[in-house]
Amino acid sequence: MPSVYLDNNATTPVAPEVAEAMWPYLHEEFGNASSVHEFGQRAREAVERARAQVAALINAQPAEIVFTSGGTESDNLAVLGAVEAARHRSIAGRKHVISTPIEHPAVLYAARMLERRQVDLTYLPMGRGGVVDLADVQRALRTETILISVMLANNEIGTLQPIAEIGRLARERHTVCHTDAVQAVGKVPVDVEKLGVDLLSLSAHKLYGPKGVGALYARKGTRLEPLMHGGHHERDRRPGTENVPGIVGLGAAAELAAQRLEEDTRRIAALRDRLQAGILERVEGVRVNGDAAHRQPNTLNVSFQGVKGEAVVMALDLEGVACSTGSACASGSVEPSHVLTAIGLSPDEARGSIRLSLGRYNTEADVEAALEAIPSVVKRLRALSPRYAHAGTD
Ligand code: PLP
């Protein structure tokens, strides 16, 4: 069991305060929030309290929060639901959507589904820094553009996109603007008014809440077709009996995030910067991926020349340090990360990358332990790698 957890972008531990808030709703407070009796009323009150807590974290109105099963569902509801609801806006039967090649699969695959439904997609070009250029958004916009979906923070490299500026462009064109803020909420200030977005996805388990619950912010007046059909829950946008303990957990996590954001951010950024500086100092043949000036405070993605990221991750796991690669394992072969290849890394460079993501419960001792383990692991793996020997002599 690894003792140092540096994979907070995959998921975060549930905060003790959150678990405590959820506990009664797994026990005596088991009511269905739609029931009229007292059990139901207490569950309804808890759901509405959580709605207000989530709204407060992102400066929204409670009525603009739709609870979902997590970030994936929120993204699908936003992308598919907004396009489906824009039937009236197609021009000569054409609809156009703008997104990026570095989105999470929850947006990317929803966008591919749209392409199968004859919607035109433009994927904005990506430079080496992994940040969208506004001029490209301007160029991509068409009369028939009905949706722009660009993530706020990237899960692999941590880059932050200029969503406020994109939101402004979208508003000028009466185009719906969605942002996947799953990796941003709780890590950087997120204010839907300042961002000017219509739809924003978030997920509890990335901010010290439970898994399997999230929310979609939908600005008042935004047309959205539900993905599923059933009861009248969540103002007809998301049917199904509410996950009351999960929603209570998300609410508690949101309130805690609002209280701790400034302090957490400062502390975590200092730890991440120390980790980055230590790696650059102690290991040669390393590059940091993603524009460091536009990056969330907890994420560090590095490529080590001549080694495979999976091998580094596995060796670090044996040393008691948990982190991850950006690669996805598909049918037994390891595909290079779509994010790293989109920002211009070669497949080999992309395969040599690992992601270290810090969180609220990391300490200086964790960073020291990682800095002890990483150089020796990389050195050992390079000694076994014919590719690294070549890299020096080519
Ligand atoms: N969007 C981003 C940017 C993510 O990082 C993730 C999870 O890794 C998701 C969406 C999906 O969220 P969930 O795990 O709650 O479905």
Boltz pocket constraint, residues with backbone or C-beta under 6 A from the ligand:
constraints:
  - pocket:
      binder: B
      contacts: [[A, 9], [A, 10], [A, 69], [A, 70], [A, 71], [A, 72], [A, 73], [A, 75], [A, 104], [A, 106], [A, 151], [A, 153], [A, 154], [A, 155], [A, 180], [A, 182], [A, 183], [A, 202], [A, 203], [A, 204], [A, 205], [A, 212], [A, 213], [A, 214]]
      max_distance: 6.0
